[in-house]
Amino acid sequence: MMSQTTVTMELGEDFIELRESIHKVCEKYPLDYWAKLEEKSAYPTEFVNELTEGGFLAALIPEEYGGAGLPLRAAAVILETINACGCQASPAHAQMYIMGTLLRHGSDDQKKIYLPQIAAGKLRLQAFGVTEPTTGSDTTQLKTRAVRDGEHYVINGQKVWTSRALHSDLMLLLARTTPLDQVTKKTDGISVFLIDLREACGNGVDIRPIKALINHNTTEVFIDNLRVPVSALIGEEGKGFRYILDGLNAERILVASECVGDGRYMVRRAVEYAKERRVFNRAIGENQGIQFPIARAHAELDAADLMARKAAALFDAGAPCGGEANIAKLLASEATWKAADTALQTFGGFGYATEYGIERKWRECRIYQTAPISTNMILSYIAQHMLGMPRSY
Ligand SMILES: Cc1cc2nc3c(=O)[nH]c(=O)nc-3n(C[C@H](O)[C@H](O)[C@H](O)COP(=O)(O)OP(=O)(O)OC[C@H]3O[C@@H](n4cnc5c(N)ncnc54)[C@H](O)[C@@H]3O)c2cc1C
């Protein structure tokens, strides 16, 4: 079996020590660790715990709350490197995506209560309940309702594809607090709640796993008369949609970097195999028919990586980066899928054998074109917001 973690540094070597530290963690979690998890649809608890204990998942939490206070680019490097090593960043990534909403819009009390515990690994914030079965990408139509009742809100509704909800202590939940027909703008009247799942499960929340193409620990969440204190509301009532939008650029940039990591893994494994595998008395990698798709995948990953770095640099400088973040995610999701398909083709039949770690990654590399946002929504953003074309929905 080929080494999983001999990753050659790609492009500019930023955050080298961080990359090396991640490599050391990932070396302990070889391909068969991930294959065994898949058999049981299990969560990589040990891996996530080790990342947490190493402080990696608190990268974006400010130092005053016990985190590392690193820039977004550092978080991107962490996720990219995990995937480039053949491991899976997704079981741990949401904490980085979601953190910003609590950080930017949470009250001082919420930040003081939750952030130090998240940074110390005592609490996990890994679940984000946005998508619903009947509304999909049209988020403002969401049906989950939160109704104020004295010092509580009573929440009813259903979420789907809420990943890691069974492995998280806290969940950010998007619910409508003012009915759609009573708001002037459809983006108004939606609120964000920080739900303590430890109390909510069995008391208004029922979480059921969804069997899926990839081991993403994703679930359906049924919410039935869940009572949460008013203190669970983040920021002002009715402004939740805007709060979520604020975090989307960071999310796009981090996802783009995860894609780049997965793509790097695929290209590296394809190159190694192409040099090693002999058919017709020669290494298959001597054939340009094998070389060219791999070379193209590498070039396309480099381009996507550059765009992701540009978006991260703008984000970290506090500059507008919506266009760059969306383009980075678009290009990276397509580049990683091409790299994955190329690797599978290069491995021939052996690519289908679980022990090679190619078919798993191939499946994992497909998700980025659908989640957390699908390609058409990104193209629509570019057309409308960057190119000034008419709004289509
Ligand atoms: C493995 C996995 C994990 C996920 N994790 C989470 C999670 O943790 N939390 C969460 O909230 N959600 C999660 N999601 C949900 C994910 O964000 C959605 O699946 C995604 O946003 C697309 O929504 P949808 O599936 O409802 O597709 P739909 O909105 O039904 O769209 C279906 C297709 O139609 C296209 N389409 C729709 N409208 C238009 C239009 N106007 N113009 C052009 N094309 C259009 C879409 O691009 C898409 O290709 C996850 C999904 C998966 C598969």
The ligand as an ORCA input file, in Angstrom:
! r2SCAN-3c Opt
* xyz 0 1
  C     -23.836     15.309      2.394
  C     -24.576     16.589      2.606
  C     -24.331     17.336      3.745
  C     -25.046     18.512      3.988
  N     -24.865     19.194      5.171
  C     -25.699     20.214      5.479
  C     -25.670     20.814      6.772
  O     -24.869     20.463      7.643
  N     -26.571     21.801      7.048
  C     -27.503     22.218      6.135
  O     -28.287     23.112      6.457
  N     -27.533     21.671      4.885
  C     -26.673     20.684      4.544
  N     -26.744     20.100      3.300
  C     -27.731     20.560      2.339
  C     -27.121     21.308      1.170
  O     -26.691     22.578      1.579
  C     -28.198     21.349      0.087
  O     -28.361     20.018     -0.388
  C     -27.827     22.265     -1.032
  O     -27.794     23.593     -0.580
  C     -28.815     22.160     -2.187
  O     -30.134     22.227     -1.715
  P     -31.171     21.077     -2.119
  O     -30.538     19.778     -1.903
  O     -32.448     21.327     -1.412
  O     -31.348     21.269     -3.659
  P     -32.497     22.105     -4.394
  O     -32.569     23.495     -3.851
  O     -33.739     21.295     -4.401
  O     -31.905     22.177     -5.864
  C     -31.786     21.010     -6.683
  C     -30.962     21.381     -7.915
  O     -31.641     22.416     -8.628
  C     -30.779     23.534     -8.805
  N     -31.601     24.743     -8.732
  C     -32.525     25.090     -7.792
  N     -33.042     26.289     -8.060
  C     -32.422     26.754     -9.183
  C     -32.499     27.974     -9.949
  N     -33.316     28.954     -9.605
  N     -31.691     28.092    -11.038
  C     -30.847     27.094    -11.387
  N     -30.720     25.930    -10.695
  C     -31.493     25.770     -9.611
  C     -29.783     23.456     -7.672
  O     -28.581     24.127     -8.008
  C     -29.582     21.945     -7.549
  O     -28.638     21.509     -8.475
  C     -25.999     18.944      3.029
  C     -26.210     18.212      1.867
  C     -25.532     17.047      1.649
  C     -25.838     16.243      0.415
*
